[in-house]
Amino acid sequence: MTKEAKIASLTTFKPSRTQKRLIIEKVIEVVLFLAASSSVLTTFGIMEILIGEAWKFFQTVSIVEFLTATEWTPLFSEPKYGILPLISGTLVTTGVALVLAIPLGTIIAIYLSEFASDRVREIVKPILEVLAGIPTVVYGYFALLFVTPLLKESILAVHKFLIPGLEEFDYFVLPGFNMLSAGLVMGIAIVPFISSISEDAMRAVPLQIREGSYAMGATRLQTALNVVLPSAISGIMAAYILGISRAIGQTMIVAIAAGLQPIYTWNPLEGAATISTYIVQVSQGDIARGTIEYQTIFAAGLTLVMITLLLNIIGFFLTKRFREVY
């Protein structure tokens, strides 16, 4: 074959259908790999910034003081750098939220998966999704202007019933900013995430497993609790972990309803600040970059990431344990 013929054959080359398919699959594989790598690289980038700035902070402040001291006043003339007040506020509000959200979300998921008709499910699911889409600032003002007065009147009424003549004292009056109302509204806000993901996990359980339970004489409730729930435990635990992560990182609800005062307390009836609210409070542009006050943002952020990581690890091992049991 002459040189001109070879050039002509190359210019007129057309890949076969199989070759086109292989090329397309390879391109898709590369795109999917880049998409997966972007999340990993983003995580590494965030951790690099947090660790770098927090390292500068810990060169000035002892990590022992940071983890054990009970005063957090980095913006005062005599600063104190104990993170415990922010940690206690974060854990208390998260705990209150989970006490409401986990049972309620699980019950809703069981009902939608095992008992609700298709028509009811088509109505309830969009309502839950709308509830999940409400801005958190609206939830915050709902907690401050509705839930807090309601709790205040309820607590005062109970104490007046138990202790006659209590109207002479205001000791039991709930303060305007408190972690209880913030935590309860946070629980309402994360119920849609827990219920939706849990319901999807339950509906993914094969129908044959339910039919086998019915064949053994179990009722629908017994099947839901003893068969479907354990079979879907992996997805349900994932829903719980997502709910915990949402609650820990919540900012606006706590900032509006629980206040911004970093008080070391485990009493949900008192006001306190959380790690995320402190970060928002300081990140207003008034702090000069590179100062110790600026670096406290990253130290607090790194602490929040570590708490979330620890809870995710605990959830992973619990999920693995439940899988072994069931």
ZAMARGU-4260 file (C-alpha; in steps of 0.2 Angstrom, whole numbers, plus 5000, padded with zeros to 4 digits):
<rodrens>
0) 5000/5000/5000 | 5007/5017/4995 | 5009/5031/5007 | 4994/5041/5000 | 4983/5026/5002
5) 4988/5024/5020 | 4984/5042/5023 | 4967/5040/5015 | 4963/5025/5025 | 4967/5034/5041
10) 4956/5049/5037 | 4941/5038/5032 | 4942/5027/5047 | 4926/5025/5056 | 4925/5016/5073
15) 4913/5002/5074 | 4897/5002/5086 | 4907/4992/5099 | 4921/5004/5099 | 4910/5019/5101
20) 4901/5010/5115 | 4918/5007/5124 | 4924/5025/5121 | 4907/5032/5128 | 4909/5020/5143
25) 4927/5025/5146 | 4922/5044/5146 | 4907/5040/5158 | 4919/5031/5169 | 4931/5046/5170
30) 4917/5058/5173 | 4911/5047/5188 | 4928/5046/5195 | 4931/5065/5194 | 4914/5067/5202
35) 4918/5055/5216 | 4936/5063/5218 | 4929/5080/5220 | 4920/5076/5236 | 4936/5068/5243
40) 4947/5083/5238 | 4934/5095/5245 | 4935/5086/5262 | 4954/5086/5262 | 4954/5105/5257
45) 4942/5109/5271 | 4953/5099/5284 | 4969/5107/5278 | 4962/5124/5281 | 4955/5119/5298
50) 4970/5110/5304 | 4982/5124/5297 | 4973/5138/5306 | 4970/5128/5322 | 4988/5123/5323
55) 4993/5141/5324 | 4979/5144/5338 | 4986/5129/5348 | 5004/5136/5347 | 4997/5151/5358
60) 4984/5142/5368 | 4987/5126/5377 | 4976/5111/5371 | 4973/5106/5389 | 4966/5123/5393
65) 4956/5122/5377 | 4948/5105/5381 | 4946/5107/5400 | 4942/5125/5405 | 4924/5130/5407
70) 4925/5149/5402 | 4925/5154/5383 | 4928/5173/5382 | 4940/5175/5367 | 4934/5192/5363
75) 4936/5199/5381 | 4950/5210/5387 | 4956/5195/5398 | 4952/5181/5386 | 4948/5163/5391
80) 4949/5149/5379 | 4939/5134/5386 | 4928/5126/5373 | 4917/5116/5386 | 4903/5129/5386
85) 4901/5128/5367 | 4902/5109/5368 | 4889/5107/5382 | 4877/5119/5372 | 4880/5109/5356
90) 4877/5092/5364 | 4862/5097/5375 | 4852/5105/5360 | 4857/5090/5349 | 4851/5078/5363
95) 4834/5087/5365 | 4832/5086/5346 | 4836/5068/5345 | 4824/5063/5359 | 4810/5070/5349
100) 4816/5067/5331 | 4822/5048/5332 | 4806/5041/5340 | 4794/5052/5330 | 4803/5050/5314
105) 4804/5031/5316 | 4785/5030/5320 | 4781/5040/5305 | 4792/5029/5294 | 4784/5013/5301
110) 4767/5020/5297 | 4771/5026/5280 | 4780/5009/5275 | 4768/4996/5283 | 4751/5004/5287
115) 4748/5019/5276 | 4738/5017/5259 | 4746/5023/5243 | 4734/5038/5243 | 4739/5043/5261
120) 4758/5040/5257 | 4756/5052/5242 | 4749/5065/5253 | 4760/5064/5268 | 4777/5062/5259
125) 4776/5079/5250 | 4771/5087/5266 | 4786/5080/5275 | 4797/5087/5261 | 4789/5104/5262
130) 4793/5103/5281 | 4811/5099/5277 | 4812/5114/5265 | 4807/5127/5277 | 4821/5140/5281
135) 4829/5137/5298 | 4827/5155/5302 | 4809/5153/5301 | 4810/5138/5313 | 4821/5149/5325
140) 4808/5163/5326 | 4794/5149/5328 | 4804/5142/5343 | 4807/5160/5351 | 4789/5167/5348
145) 4778/5152/5350 | 4787/5137/5358 | 4796/5146/5372 | 4780/5155/5378 | 4771/5139/5377
150) 4784/5130/5387 | 4785/5144/5399 | 4766/5144/5403 | 4766/5125/5403 | 4780/5124/5416
155) 4773/5137/5427 | 4755/5129/5427 | 4763/5112/5432 | 4772/5120/5446 | 4757/5130/5452
160) 4747/5114/5452 | 4761/5105/5462 | 4765/5120/5473 | 4751/5131/5478 | 4755/5150/5480
165) 4769/5149/5467 | 4763/5165/5459 | 4772/5174/5472 | 4789/5168/5465 | 4796/5169/5447
170) 4810/5156/5450 | 4802/5143/5439 | 4799/5155/5424 | 4808/5149/5409 | 4820/5162/5402
175) 4817/5169/5385 | 4832/5160/5378 | 4834/5142/5382 | 4840/5126/5374 | 4824/5116/5377
180) 4814/5126/5365 | 4828/5127/5352 | 4831/5108/5354 | 4813/5103/5352 | 4811/5114/5336
185) 4827/5107/5329 | 4820/5090/5332 | 4804/5095/5322 | 4816/5101/5308 | 4826/5085/5306
190) 4810/5073/5308 | 4808/5074/5289 | 4826/5068/5285 | 4824/5053/5297 | 4807/5048/5292
195) 4810/5049/5274 | 4826/5039/5273 | 4820/5026/5286 | 4804/5024/5276 | 4814/5021/5260
200) 4825/5008/5269 | 4810/4999/5275 | 4801/4999/5259 | 4817/4991/5251 | 4815/4976/5262
205) 4809/4961/5250 | 4790/4957/5251 | 4794/4939/5253 | 4801/4942/5270 | 4785/4951/5276
210) 4775/4936/5268 | 4785/4924/5278 | 4781/4933/5294 | 4763/4933/5290 | 4763/4915/5286
215) 4770/4911/5303 | 4755/4920/5311 | 4763/4937/5315 | 4752/4953/5314 | 4757/4968/5304
220) 4763/4977/5319 | 4774/4962/5324 | 4780/4960/5307 | 4785/4979/5306 | 4794/4979/5323
225) 4802/4962/5323 | 4805/4958/5304 | 4805/4974/5294 | 4814/4986/5306 | 4829/4974/5310
230) 4830/4970/5291 | 4831/4989/5287 | 4842/4993/5302 | 4857/4999/5291 | 4847/5012/5282
235) 4838/5017/5298 | 4855/5020/5306 | 4861/5030/5292 | 4845/5041/5294 | 4849/5043/5312
240) 4867/5048/5308 | 4861/5061/5296 | 4849/5068/5308 | 4863/5069/5321 | 4874/5078/5309
245) 4861/5090/5304 | 4857/5094/5323 | 4875/5097/5328 | 4878/5109/5313 | 4862/5118/5315
250) 4865/5137/5317 | 4850/5149/5315 | 4838/5139/5326 | 4850/5139/5341 | 4856/5157/5338
255) 4839/5164/5338 | 4830/5153/5352 | 4845/5148/5363 | 4855/5164/5363 | 4873/5168/5360
260) 4880/5167/5378 | 4893/5153/5380 | 4888/5147/5397 | 4894/5130/5403 | 4878/5121/5408
265) 4869/5105/5405 | 4852/5111/5410 | 4841/5113/5394 | 4830/5126/5403 | 4845/5138/5402
270) 4851/5148/5387 | 4868/5144/5379 | 4878/5145/5364 | 4884/5131/5352 | 4900/5129/5342
275) 4891/5134/5325 | 4883/5149/5333 | 4899/5156/5339 | 4907/5153/5322 | 4893/5163/5314
280) 4894/5177/5328 | 4913/5180/5325 | 4913/5178/5306 | 4905/5195/5304 | 4921/5204/5297
285) 4925/5213/5313 | 4940/5202/5317 | 4957/5205/5309 | 4963/5190/5299 | 4978/5181/5307
290) 4974/5186/5325 | 4971/5174/5339 | 4952/5179/5339 | 4951/5174/5321 | 4960/5158/5324
295) 4947/5153/5337 | 4934/5150/5323 | 4945/5136/5315 | 4949/5128/5332 | 4930/5128/5336
300) 4926/5122/5318 | 4939/5108/5320 | 4931/5103/5336 | 4914/5102/5328 | 4921/5091/5314
305) 4929/5079/5327 | 4913/5077/5336 | 4904/5073/5320 | 4917/5061/5315 | 4916/5052/5332
310) 4897/5051/5331 | 4898/5044/5313 | 4911/5031/5319 | 4900/5026/5333 | 4885/5024/5321
315) 4895/5014/5309 | 4900/5001/5323 | 4882/5001/5330 | 4876/4997/5312 | 4889/4983/5310
320) 4884/4976/5327 | 4865/4976/5323 | 4869/4968/5306 | 4878/4954/5315 | 4864/4952/5327
325) 4850/4951/5314
</rodrens>
